Amino acid sequence: MEKTSLAEKALEQGQGILRLAPNWVPRSFCVPGRRIKLHPDDYYVLGGERGGIDERWLSSTTPAKNGPLTGENEGLSMVVVNDGSGTQQFLLKDAISALKDKLIGKRLWDTYGAWPMYSKFFDNMGPLPHHIHHNDEKAALIGQAGKPEAYYFPPQLNNHGGDFPYTFMGIAPGTTREQIKECLLNFTKGDNKITNYSQAYRLEPGTGWDVPPGLLHAPGSLCTYEPQKASDVFAMYQSLVNEAIVPEVLLWNGTPKESIGDYDALMDVIDWELNVDPNQFQNRFMPPVTAANGDGYTENWVCYKSDAFSAKELTVAPGATVVIKDSAAYGIILMQGHGKMGVWDIDTPALIRYGQLTNDEFFISEAAAVAGVKIVNHSATDPIVMLKHFGPGNPDLVL
C-alpha cells in the first residue's frame, strides 16, 4: 500500500492515535544496565561488534549515528497498522511526511516541516564519558541540528542504581581553559582526567536535569528517560571511563573533516559560561512540578526548562476513567499499569523480545490531543503511569 494511504489508514484506525513498535538501539561503547525490559538473551542480539542494546528510542524520526555498521532504519520509530490479515510497519517519519499538520499540527509543521524531537531510554550499567552536544551553529558544520536534552529518572525502571548513580555536570568554577585543553591534548595517553575539573551530583529517581548544548556532562548509571532535539550529535571528551578506553574517533565525532586535529575547534564547542556556572545545581536540576490535578489523575511536568521540548508524567488512579486534553501532539511510553486509551488496549510489558510488538508506545495527533484522550484504568490496584514527550513551544507549558 502506498505510504500516504497507509498513514491515513493508521490514523483512521487509531482514531488519531498511532501505535508504535519498540525501537532498540545498541551503543558499542556502553554496557547495558538491563532495566529497559529487553529479554536477557537479546541485549547482544545484533552481535558483539555492535555492542549491547542499552537504548530504546521513542517517537523518533532521527536516525542513530552508530558508525559504518549502523543498521537500516536504526533509531527510527515504526508505526504498526492492522491490514486485515496481520500487521504492517512503516516509518513514523513517513507518516509525518504524508499526514503533515494532520498529525503534528499546523504550528509544528509550518515551522519545522518535521517532528523536531524524540525521546529515549538510556540504560547503562556504568557512567558514560564526560561528553558534549553541539549547538545549532557547530552541528550545522556536519549537517546536523544542535542537541539540547533533558533527563528524568523513572522510579519504575530504577530498581537498582547501577555502578555509579552520579552525574558529572559542567566545569568547576576557577578552572582555566588551558587546563581543559590540556586534557583534550592528553586524550590518547590513557586517562586524561577531565572529570578532575568537574563536579558530580547524586541522582534521585523521580527527578531530572536540564542539559543545554555546549554543557559537558557525564551521565550516571540510573536508567534515564531523555527527551531531546531531533539530533544525534555528540563528542566524547573523556578518554577513560570505568577502566574502559574511549576510542579517539569519538573525540572528533562531531567535528567536520577539515577540522579534525584542531583542538581549538573542540574548545569552541564548549559554552564556557554555562559550564562554570556556580549555580549549576539550582539552574539545571528539575524536580517535578504539578501541571494538573483532576478527578482520578495527576500530571507533573518532569522536563520543562528547554524551549526545544517538554515532558509530563501522567498518573491515572486505579479504576478511574479520565479524559486528558493537551494543546499539542505528543508521544507516550507506558511505565506502569494497563487499560484502554482511545480505541487501543494499553499494557506495560514486563519482558520484551527483540522484534516483539507491544502496546506500550503510541503517538497522539494534535487533533486527538486537543479533543481529549480517554483513558480507562482496568486495574483495581495498579495506577497507569505514562511519560508524554512534546515538541518545542508547547502552549501548555506555563510555569
C-alpha positions as CSV (number, residue, x, y, z in Angstrom):
1,M,0.0,0.0,0.0
2,E,1.2,3.5,-0.9
3,K,2.7,5.4,2.1
4,T,0.1,8.1,2.2
5,S,-2.8,5.6,2.1
6,L,-1.1,3.5,4.8
7,A,-0.6,6.6,7.0
8,E,-4.2,7.7,6.6
9,K,-5.4,4.2,7.3
10,A,-3.3,4.0,10.5
11,L,-4.5,7.4,11.7
12,E,-8.2,6.4,11.0
13,Q,-7.7,3.0,12.6
14,G,-6.3,4.6,15.8
15,Q,-8.8,7.5,15.7
16,G,-6.0,10.0,15.8
17,I,-3.5,7.8,17.8
18,L,-0.7,5.8,16.2
19,R,0.7,2.6,17.7
20,L,4.5,2.4,17.6
21,A,6.8,-0.6,17.7
22,P,9.7,-0.8,20.2
23,N,12.8,0.8,18.7
24,W,16.1,-0.7,20.1
25,V,19.5,0.9,19.6
26,P,22.9,-0.5,20.5
27,R,26.0,1.5,21.6
28,S,29.4,-0.1,21.1
29,F,30.9,2.0,24.0
30,C,28.2,1.0,26.6
31,V,27.4,-1.9,28.9
32,P,23.6,-2.4,29.2
33,G,22.1,-1.9,32.7
34,R,19.4,-4.4,31.8
35,R,16.5,-2.3,33.1
36,I,14.6,-1.5,29.8
37,K,12.7,-4.8,29.8
38,L,14.5,-6.4,26.9
39,H,14.9,-10.2,27.3
40,P,18.2,-11.1,28.8
41,D,19.1,-13.2,25.7
42,D,18.6,-10.2,23.4
43,Y,20.9,-7.5,24.7
44,Y,23.7,-8.6,22.3
45,V,21.3,-9.9,19.6
46,L,23.0,-7.7,17.0
47,G,26.4,-9.2,17.7
48,G,29.3,-8.3,20.0
49,E,30.8,-5.9,17.5
50,R,27.7,-3.7,17.6
51,G,27.8,-3.6,21.4
52,G,24.9,-4.1,23.8
53,I,21.4,-2.7,23.4
54,D,21.1,-0.1,26.1
55,E,18.8,2.4,24.5
56,R,15.1,2.4,23.4
57,W,14.3,5.4,21.2
58,L,10.7,6.8,21.4
59,S,8.7,8.7,18.8
60,S,11.9,9.0,16.8
61,T,12.3,10.3,13.2
62,T,16.0,10.7,13.9
63,P,18.4,8.1,12.6
64,A,21.1,6.8,15.0
65,K,24.7,7.7,14.1
66,N,26.4,4.4,15.1
67,G,29.2,4.3,12.5
68,P,29.6,2.1,9.4
69,L,27.8,-0.8,10.9
70,T,24.6,1.1,11.6
71,G,21.6,-0.9,10.5
72,E,19.0,0.3,8.1
73,N,16.4,2.5,9.9
74,E,18.3,2.2,13.2
75,G,16.8,4.7,15.6
76,L,13.7,5.3,13.5
77,S,10.3,4.5,15.1
78,M,7.9,2.4,13.1
79,V,4.1,2.7,13.0
80,V,2.1,-0.5,13.4
81,V,-1.1,-0.8,11.3
82,N,-3.5,-3.7,11.0
83,D,-4.1,-4.8,7.4
84,G,-6.8,-7.4,7.9
85,S,-4.6,-10.5,8.0
86,G,-1.9,-9.2,10.3
87,T,0.1,-6.1,10.8
88,Q,2.4,-3.9,8.6
89,Q,5.0,-1.5,9.8
90,F,6.2,1.8,8.2
91,L,8.3,4.7,9.4
92,L,6.8,7.3,11.7
93,K,8.9,9.7,9.6
94,D,7.0,8.7,6.5
95,A,3.7,9.1,8.4
96,I,4.5,12.6,9.3
97,S,5.7,13.5,5.8
98,A,2.4,12.1,4.4
99,L,0.0,13.5,7.0
100,K,1.8,16.7,7.8
101,D,-0.2,19.1,10.0
102,K,-3.0,16.5,10.2
103,L,-0.6,14.6,12.6
104,I,1.7,17.0,14.3
105,G,-0.4,20.2,14.0
106,K,-0.1,23.3,11.8
107,R,2.2,25.1,14.2
108,L,4.9,22.5,14.2
109,W,4.5,21.5,10.5
110,D,4.7,25.1,9.3
111,T,7.7,25.9,11.4
112,Y,9.8,22.7,11.1
113,G,8.2,20.5,8.4
114,A,9.1,17.5,10.6
115,W,8.8,16.1,14.1
116,P,11.6,18.1,15.8
117,M,12.3,16.0,18.9
118,Y,12.5,12.4,20.1
119,S,12.9,10.7,23.5
120,K,14.7,7.6,24.6
121,F,15.6,5.4,27.5
122,F,19.3,5.0,28.0
123,D,20.3,2.3,30.4
124,N,24.0,2.0,31.1
125,M,25.5,-0.2,33.9
126,G,28.2,2.4,34.5
127,P,28.7,6.1,33.8
128,L,29.1,7.5,30.3
129,P,32.2,9.5,29.4
130,H,32.2,13.3,30.0
131,H,30.9,14.5,26.7
132,I,29.2,17.4,24.9
133,H,26.5,18.1,22.4
134,H,27.0,20.8,19.8
135,N,24.8,23.8,19.4
136,D,23.0,24.5,16.1
137,E,25.9,26.6,14.7
138,K,28.5,23.9,15.4
139,A,26.3,20.9,14.5
140,A,25.4,22.6,11.1
141,L,29.1,22.1,10.1
142,I,28.4,18.3,9.9
143,G,24.9,18.7,8.6
144,Q,23.1,18.1,11.9
145,A,21.0,20.2,14.3
146,G,22.2,21.1,17.7
147,K,21.2,18.9,20.6
148,P,19.7,20.1,23.9
149,E,18.4,17.3,26.0
150,A,17.0,16.6,29.5
151,Y,16.9,13.7,32.0
152,Y,14.2,12.2,34.1
153,F,14.8,9.0,36.2
154,P,11.6,6.9,36.2
155,P,11.2,5.0,39.5
156,Q,9.7,2.1,37.6
157,L,13.0,1.5,35.7
158,N,15.4,2.1,38.6
159,N,15.2,-0.9,40.9
160,H,19.0,-0.6,41.2
161,G,21.3,2.4,40.6
162,G,23.9,0.7,38.5
163,D,27.6,1.2,39.2
164,F,27.8,5.0,39.6
165,P,24.5,6.8,40.1
166,Y,26.1,10.3,40.0
167,T,26.4,12.7,37.0
168,F,29.3,15.0,36.4
169,M,28.0,18.3,35.2
170,G,29.9,21.2,33.8
171,I,33.4,22.5,34.8
172,A,34.3,23.5,38.3
173,P,34.4,27.3,38.8
174,G,38.0,28.5,38.8
175,T,39.1,26.0,36.1
176,T,41.0,27.6,33.2
177,R,40.6,26.9,29.5
178,E,44.2,25.9,29.3
179,Q,43.5,23.1,31.9
180,I,40.6,21.7,29.8
181,K,42.6,22.0,26.6
182,E,45.5,20.0,28.1
183,C,43.0,17.2,29.0
184,L,41.9,17.1,25.3
185,L,45.6,17.1,24.2
186,N,46.2,14.1,26.5
187,F,43.2,12.1,25.2
188,T,45.3,9.3,23.6
189,K,47.6,9.0,26.7
190,G,45.4,6.9,28.9
191,D,43.2,8.7,31.5
192,N,43.0,12.4,30.5
193,K,41.4,13.1,34.0
194,I,39.0,15.7,32.7
195,T,36.5,14.9,35.5
196,N,39.1,16.3,37.9
197,Y,37.7,19.7,36.8
198,S,34.0,18.9,37.2
199,Q,31.5,18.3,40.0
200,A,29.3,15.2,40.4
201,Y,25.7,15.2,41.7
202,R,23.8,12.3,43.2
203,L,20.9,11.2,41.0
204,E,17.5,10.7,42.5
205,P,14.6,8.6,40.9
206,G,11.6,10.8,40.2
207,T,13.7,13.9,39.5
208,G,15.7,15.2,36.4
209,W,18.2,17.6,34.9
210,D,18.3,20.0,32.0
211,V,21.3,19.7,29.7
212,P,21.7,22.5,27.1
213,P,24.1,22.2,24.2
214,G,27.7,23.2,25.0
215,L,27.5,21.8,28.5
216,L,29.9,19.0,29.4
217,H,28.2,16.1,31.3
218,A,29.0,12.5,32.2
219,P,25.6,10.8,32.8
220,G,25.5,8.5,35.7
221,S,24.1,4.9,35.8
222,L,20.4,5.4,36.5
223,C,18.1,4.3,33.8
224,T,17.2,7.6,32.1
225,Y,14.2,8.9,30.2
226,E,15.8,11.5,27.9
227,P,13.7,13.9,25.7
228,Q,15.9,15.8,23.2
229,K,16.0,17.7,20.0
230,A,16.0,15.6,16.8
231,S,19.7,15.1,16.5
232,D,22.4,12.5,17.4
233,V,25.4,14.8,17.5
234,F,28.0,14.4,20.3
235,A,31.7,14.3,21.1
236,M,33.4,12.4,23.9
237,Y,35.9,14.5,25.9
238,Q,36.8,11.9,28.5
239,S,39.3,9.2,27.4
240,L,38.9,6.6,30.1
241,V,35.7,5.7,32.0
242,N,35.1,2.7,34.2
243,E,38.6,1.5,33.2
244,A,37.5,1.3,29.6
245,I,39.3,3.3,26.9
246,V,37.2,5.6,24.8
247,P,38.2,5.4,21.1
248,E,39.7,8.7,19.8
249,V,37.3,8.7,16.9
250,L,34.6,9.6,19.4
251,L,36.6,12.7,20.4
252,W,36.3,14.0,16.9
253,N,32.8,12.6,16.3
254,G,31.1,16.0,15.8
255,T,34.0,17.7,14.1
256,P,34.0,18.5,10.3
257,K,36.7,16.5,8.5
258,E,38.8,19.6,7.7
259,S,39.0,20.5,11.5
260,I,40.0,17.0,12.8
261,G,43.2,17.5,14.8
262,D,42.3,21.1,15.7
263,Y,41.9,21.2,19.5
264,D,40.8,24.8,19.4
265,A,37.8,23.6,17.4
266,L,36.9,21.2,20.3
267,M,37.3,24.0,22.8
268,D,35.0,26.2,20.7
269,V,32.1,23.7,21.2
270,I,32.2,24.4,25.0
271,D,29.9,27.1,26.2
272,W,32.3,28.3,28.9
273,E,30.0,30.5,31.0
274,L,27.3,27.7,31.1
275,N,29.9,25.2,32.2
276,V,31.5,27.2,35.1
277,D,28.1,28.5,36.4
278,P,28.5,28.4,40.2
279,N,24.7,27.8,40.5
280,Q,24.8,24.7,38.3
281,F,22.5,22.7,40.6
282,Q,19.9,25.4,41.0
283,N,19.8,26.2,37.3
284,R,19.9,22.7,35.8
285,F,18.2,20.4,38.4
286,M,14.5,19.7,37.7
287,P,12.2,18.4,40.5
288,P,8.7,17.5,39.2
289,V,6.3,20.4,39.0
290,T,2.5,20.0,39.2
291,A,0.8,20.5,35.8
292,A,-2.8,19.4,36.8
293,N,-4.7,17.5,39.5
294,G,-8.1,16.2,38.4
295,D,-10.6,13.7,39.4
296,G,-8.8,10.4,39.1
297,Y,-5.5,11.7,37.8
298,T,-2.4,13.8,38.4
299,E,0.0,15.2,35.9
300,N,3.5,16.6,36.6
301,W,6.0,18.4,34.4
302,V,9.2,16.4,34.5
303,C,11.2,18.2,31.8
304,Y,10.4,21.9,31.4
305,K,13.5,24.1,31.1
306,S,14.2,23.7,27.4
307,D,12.4,25.5,24.6
308,A,13.1,22.5,22.3
309,F,10.8,20.0,24.0
310,S,8.9,19.3,27.2
311,A,7.7,16.2,29.0
312,K,5.0,15.2,31.5
313,E,4.3,12.2,33.8
314,L,0.6,11.3,33.9
315,T,-0.8,9.0,36.6
316,V,-4.3,7.6,36.3
317,A,-5.7,6.2,39.6
318,P,-6.8,2.5,39.8
319,G,-10.3,2.1,38.4
320,A,-10.5,5.7,37.1
321,T,-11.8,6.9,33.7
322,V,-10.4,10.2,32.6
323,V,-10.2,12.5,29.6
324,I,-6.9,14.2,29.2
325,K,-6.6,17.3,26.9
326,D,-3.4,18.8,25.6
327,S,-2.7,21.6,23.1
328,A,0.0,19.8,21.1
329,A,0.8,16.4,19.5
330,Y,2.9,14.1,21.7
331,G,4.4,10.6,22.0
332,I,3.8,8.4,25.1
333,I,5.5,5.5,26.7
334,L,3.7,3.4,29.3
335,M,5.6,2.9,32.6
336,Q,3.0,1.1,34.7
337,G,-0.5,-0.4,34.6
338,H,-2.9,-1.5,31.9
339,G,-6.2,-0.4,30.5
340,K,-7.6,1.4,27.5
341,M,-6.5,4.6,25.7
342,G,-9.0,5.7,23.0
343,V,-9.5,2.6,20.8
344,W,-6.3,1.0,21.9
345,D,-5.7,-1.6,24.6
346,I,-2.6,-0.5,26.6
347,D,-0.4,-2.5,28.9
348,T,3.0,-2.4,30.4
349,P,5.1,-5.5,29.4
350,A,7.5,-7.0,32.0
351,L,9.8,-8.5,29.3
352,I,10.1,-7.9,25.6
353,R,11.8,-10.0,23.0
354,Y,13.8,-8.2,20.2
355,G,11.3,-7.7,17.4
356,Q,8.3,-8.3,19.5
357,L,5.4,-5.8,19.2
358,T,3.9,-4.2,22.4
359,N,1.0,-2.0,23.4
360,D,3.1,0.4,25.5
361,E,4.1,3.2,23.0
362,F,1.9,5.5,20.9
363,F,1.9,8.8,19.1
364,I,-1.1,11.1,19.7
365,S,-2.0,13.6,16.9
366,E,-2.7,17.2,17.8
367,A,-6.3,16.9,16.9
368,A,-6.8,13.9,19.2
369,A,-4.8,15.7,22.0
370,V,-7.0,18.8,21.7
371,A,-10.2,16.8,21.6
372,G,-9.1,14.8,24.6
373,V,-7.8,11.3,25.1
374,K,-10.0,9.0,27.1
375,I,-8.0,6.6,29.4
376,V,-9.6,3.8,31.4
377,N,-7.7,2.1,34.1
378,H,-8.8,-1.5,34.3
379,S,-6.9,-2.3,37.5
380,A,-8.4,-2.0,40.9
381,T,-5.0,-1.7,42.5
382,D,-2.4,-0.5,40.0
383,P,-2.1,3.1,38.7
384,I,-1.5,3.7,35.0
385,V,1.7,5.8,34.7
386,M,2.9,7.2,31.3
387,L,5.5,9.6,30.2
388,K,4.5,12.1,27.5
389,H,7.0,13.9,25.2
390,F,6.1,17.1,23.4
391,G,7.9,19.1,20.7
392,P,9.0,22.8,21.0
393,G,6.8,25.6,22.0
394,N,4.2,23.6,24.0
395,P,1.4,26.1,24.6
396,D,0.5,24.4,27.9
397,L,4.0,24.9,29.4
398,V,3.3,27.8,31.7
399,L,5.2,27.6,35.0
